[in-house]
Amino acid sequence: MAADLDEYDYLRRLELLARELVNSAHREGWLDSEPGTEGVTPLRRTVDEIARTKPSRS
């Protein structure tokens, strides 16, 4: 599927998947760790970072 998308649509698809990932992580209780929390897996750290990333306002 991704091979058929132009750059804008590809980036938009990634954005939507990231939002879905964050929403699923929130529902499963993953988003409770603070930055620098020890014992957190690299995957969980990455999901937390994606959740903290907000689009800039123009």
C-alpha positions as CSV (number, residue, x, y, z in Angstrom):
1,M,0.0,0.0,0.0
2,A,2.7,2.5,1.0
3,A,4.4,2.2,-2.4
4,D,1.3,3.7,-4.0
5,L,1.3,6.8,-1.9
6,D,2.8,10.2,-2.7
7,E,5.0,11.8,0.0
8,Y,2.1,13.8,1.5
9,D,-0.2,10.9,1.7
10,Y,2.6,8.7,3.1
11,L,3.3,11.2,5.9
12,R,-0.4,11.6,6.6
13,R,-0.7,7.8,6.9
14,L,2.2,7.7,9.3
15,E,0.6,10.5,11.4
16,L,-2.7,8.6,11.6
17,L,-0.9,5.4,12.6
18,A,1.0,7.2,15.3
19,R,-2.3,8.6,16.7
20,E,-3.8,5.1,16.7
21,L,-0.7,3.7,18.4
22,V,-0.9,6.4,21.1
23,N,-4.7,5.9,21.6
24,S,-4.2,2.1,21.9
25,A,-1.3,2.6,24.4
26,H,-3.4,4.9,26.5
27,R,-6.3,2.4,26.6
28,E,-3.9,-0.3,27.7
29,G,-2.3,1.9,30.4
30,W,1.1,2.4,28.8
31,L,1.3,6.2,29.0
32,D,1.9,6.5,32.7
33,S,5.7,6.6,32.7
34,E,7.6,9.9,33.0
35,P,10.7,10.7,30.9
36,G,13.7,9.1,32.4
37,T,11.8,6.4,34.2
38,E,14.0,3.4,34.8
39,G,13.0,-0.1,33.7
40,V,11.0,1.1,30.8
41,T,11.5,-0.9,27.5
42,P,12.8,0.9,24.4
43,L,9.4,0.3,22.8
44,R,7.5,1.9,25.6
45,R,9.9,4.9,25.7
46,T,9.3,5.4,22.0
47,V,5.5,5.2,22.4
48,D,5.7,7.7,25.3
49,E,7.8,10.1,23.1
50,I,5.3,9.8,20.3
51,A,2.5,10.6,22.7
52,R,4.4,13.7,24.0
53,T,5.0,15.0,20.4
54,K,2.4,17.6,19.4
55,P,2.1,19.2,16.0
56,S,3.2,22.9,15.8
57,R,0.6,25.5,15.3
58,S,1.1,27.8,12.3
